Amino acid sequence: MRVGGRLGRRFREFTERYPFVCHGLSLSLGSTDPLDLDFLAELRVFLRKHGVRCYSEHLSYCSHQGHLYDLMPIPFTEAAVRHVAGRIRQVQDALGQRIAIENVSYYAAPAREMTELEFLNAVLREADCELLLDVNNVYVNSVNHGYDPDSFLAGIPASRIAYGHVAGHFVEAEDLLVDTHGAEVVDPVWRLLAAAYRRFGRFPTLLERDFNIPPVATLMAELAQISSAQVVASEPQPA
C-alpha cells in the first residue's frame, strides 16, 4: 500500500485500466489481539484510491501477541461466532464497506459445537458480510473431515457470494489433503466448481498458484477451463 514514485504510478495505471480485488492475509479476524486500526485506516485510503471492487479476508486467525505466519482454525462455537462477527462488523465500519470472508481449509476442529457450514452461515448472518467461496477448500475439507461437498454447496446462501477461488492441493494420504496452491486443479475440484456455477450462476473466479509455477500456457489452459465451465453453466439446461 505504501509503494509510491514510479512503481506507484505504474500500479495506478493498472488499477485505472482493470477491475481489481484485494485479498488480505494478516487481519486475523478470529484472534483475541486488538484489530490494527492504523492498518485499516491506511487500507481504506488505498481501496478508495484504486477503486478496488472487493476486499476479502480469511475466516481464521494468524496472530497471538505477534504474527504466527499461518492460518489457524477458529473453533466452531457460538461464542466464536459472536466474537469474529463483531470483529468483521468493526472492520466493515472502519472501511466503510462490506468485506468478503473466505471459507478456509482446516485440519483440526477443537471444541466443535456446530458443523463448518453452520458456523460459516452463522458468521455471514451475524456480520452481514459477503463470502469468498473457495471451492478447493470445500473439497479438501470434505475429504479430510468426511462430509459431502455438494451438500455443503447446497447450504450456502447464493446472495452472499462475492467471488470464488480455485486451486490445487497436495495428497498426503487417501484421507488427508493439504491446501497448497502449488499444483494443478484436479478433476473432482473442477466438477465441484461446475456444480457451484450451475447452482449459483457465474461468479468471478480466481485461479490461485503460489509456487511450483508452471509455464504460462498451463495456467492459461486452467483459466480457459474456468471460462468454459462458466459458459456451460449459463447455457439453458434440458427440461
Secondary structure, DSSP 8 states (H G I E B T S, - for coil): ----HHHHHHHHHHHHHS--EEE-SS--TT-SS---HHHHHHHHHHHHHTT-SEEEEESSEEESSSEEEEEE----SHHHHHHHHHHHHHHHHHHTS--EEE----S--TT--S-HHHHHHHHHHHHT-EEEEEHHHHHHHHHHHT--HHHHHHTS-GGGEEEEEE--EEEEETTEEEE-S-S---HHHHHHHHHHHHHH----EEE---SS---HHHHHHHHHHHHHHHHHHHS----
